[in-house]
Amino acid sequence: MGLDLKSTEKYIPLFGDQRKEHKEDPDYKPVTIHIRKLSDRVYKQYVLDQANTLEKEGENRKVTIQTFDGQAQLFCDHVFKIENLMLDGKPIETGEALIHSEFAPQGLVSEIEDALVDLSQLSKAEVKNLPASLPQD
């Protein structure tokens, strides 16, 4: 059973003035990223991995590389579809294609990573509506 676009969140990046162009010209087709939210467990592990990477980057390069590999797989798994992105004349349609392209702008990749984390956080209203039996920390 495949994932459909209804189970993803659309994200138009700030990178390359995509949002601005889209806002100014409704006919403009911006780069659009379809992101599948992280589960709560995966979200917490991702945030922990990022913290460990920052703490251990100076001490142990091997840990940093292992953490990055896991984050790259997470990126590939959760950046479901990309629309309207061309790099070096080739369409880029998935997260995997983006991070494996030698022409991938690091600023765009970083913005998508941040959006993945931001979209996966529960809002205050969502946390308030959790059943009382669930931990809300």
Protein Blocks (a to p, Z undefined) as FASTA:
>chain_A
ZZdfklpccdddfeholmmmmmmmmmbccdddddddddfklmmmmmmmmmmmmmmmmmmm
mlmmmmmmmmmmmmmmmmmbaghiaeehiacfbfklmmmpcklcfklmmmmmmmmmmmmp
ccfklmmmpcfkbccZZ
